[in-house]
Amino acid sequence: MQQKSYMNWQTACCLATLMTLMFVLPLFSPLYLKMMGGEMFGFIGSVPKYVSLLYSAGSFFILILLLFVFDFQILKREVVATKRNVSIVGGVSLIVLLFSLIQLFIYNILFTSENVWTTFSGIFGAILLTNLSLALIVVSISYIIYLSEKRQILALQYESLKVENMQIRYQALKNQVDPHFLFNTMSILDSLVDEDRQRTHEYIQRFSSVYRYILQNKETVTLDEELRFINDYFGLLQVRYGESLQIEMTIDDALKKYSVVPLSLQILMENTVKHNVISLRHPLHITIQTTDDHELVVSNNYQPKPMPSTGAGIGLANLSERYMLKWQKNITIEQTDEVFKVTLPLVFEFSKTT
């Protein structure tokens, strides 16, 4: 999303109006007139006040507007800072000088019958000094706006790069799951081919259903979708392990619309199967349940293999980073002598419920 620039005609007009009111109105206050002996500075008493007001307000407004528009145009250019500063100083000085000469000419017409050019140094010096003071204020405000916008643009660019980097890392982490799962599945299929044709056919059918889910391009899924997938995935595992692998689910229906990272349960179940002994004498029991704190708890009886599998902890680290990248939420891992448990946060996403 592109940052909208405030260095435009609308901003210049608003600032010129505000500064004109700030500088002109106090000149017509009773306190100021009393301090000046009842006369306006630089004007004679015979001139109507509305003429003085129009002259002061008009000249201030036009000069300030010109200076803001000029400064904004220079500041918006992508040029070297030194060149930009020189352009502003030179341009502002020229504008102030020319405008002061025009003001001197108008002053001669409106406020005095004398030839002001004969008193050039005094009146012109006062006009020029006033205009230079205004120019200094305008340039300062213009630079404040410019630096503020520059900071906002840099902040937006940083956030954009941060989000882009997170998406790239998230996709890379997500892609790590697919080859790993495919390799394990092919290994299991290879072991079944020569054993039981019917079980092999059933395994292939379940594998097709599971892999369709894996190939979907979603950053999040509902808990209900993930549970339906894990039922197929568990059936795929049971083709190999039979009754040695058991699962129990206790899910609050109200939480099925909450979101999880895709393949969360698959990673946890794959991790459990990979690192634990599974046999008829030592069946592996997996429990999946929700809590009142909007969490999903996946636990199993802890019976580690005598020789740890290679790559221990990669799947959990992958899952943890995906949750952090997506929602800035942590998963919780707990282990005792009897139980290994992982707690996943459930996140409510409004768009998934509409």
C-alpha positions, 0 to 999 in steps of 0.5 A: 500500500502506497503512502499518501503524501501530505506535500500537496496543494491542499496541505499548502493552502491549509498551512498558508491560511493558518499561518496568515491568521496567526500573523495577521489577526494579532496586528489588529488586536486592541493591545497591539494598537495600544502599544503602537499608539493607535496605528498599524505598523507600517501604515498611516492612520488615514487608511481604512483598517479593512484595506490594511487587513486585505493587504496584510492577509493577502500578501502573507497568504500568497507568499506563504502558499508560494513558498510551501508549494515550491518547497514541496515540489523540491522535497518530493524530488529524488535528488541528492540532499546537497543539491536539494538544499541548494535548490531550496535556499536559492529558490526561496531567496529568489521568491522572497526578493521578487515578492518583496519588490512587488509588495513595495510597489503595492505599498506605494500605491495603497498607503502613501503618496510619497515615492517609496523608492526614494526611501528604499532602504528603510521600507524595503528592508522591513518588508524583506526582513518580514518575508525572510522570517516567514520563509524561514518558518515555512522551510522549517515546517516543510522539512518537518513534514518531509522528514515525517513522511520519510520516516513513515515511508521507511516504516512502511517499507520495513513492515512490508519487507518484514511481512514478505520475509515472514511469508517466504520463511513460512512457505519454506517451512511449510514446504519442508513438511511435504517431502518429509511426509512423502518420503515416509509414506513411500517407505511404508508403502514399499514395506506393504507391497509384498505383504498384503495387496488389499492393505496396499490398495487401501493404503494408496486410497488413503494416501491420495486423500491425505495428499490432496489435503497437503497440496492445498495452498492455505496458510490456516485451516479450521480445526474441523478441517484439520481433524477430518484430515487427521482421521484419514491420516490416522487410518493410513498409519493404522494400515501399518500399525493396526491395533498397536496404534490407538487414538482418542479425541475429545473435541468441543464442537464450539472450537471447531471453527477456530483456526490452526496451522495446516498439518499441525496434527500430522506433524505431531502424530508423525513425530510421535510415531517416529520416536516411540516404540509401537507394538502389541506389547507396548501400544501407543495411545494418542489423545487429542483434546480441547481445553476451556482456554481455547487450546488443543492438547495432543499427548501420548504415552512416552515410550522412546525408542532405545536408539533416538531417530535422526532429526529429533526435534526438527518437526516440532521446531518447524511447527513452533516457528510456523505458529510464531510467524503466523500469529506470534503465538507459542506452542507448549511442549511438556515431557515427563517419564510417562507422558509427552504433551504438546499444546497448540493455541487455537485462534479465532479468525472472523473471516473463516466463520463468515 
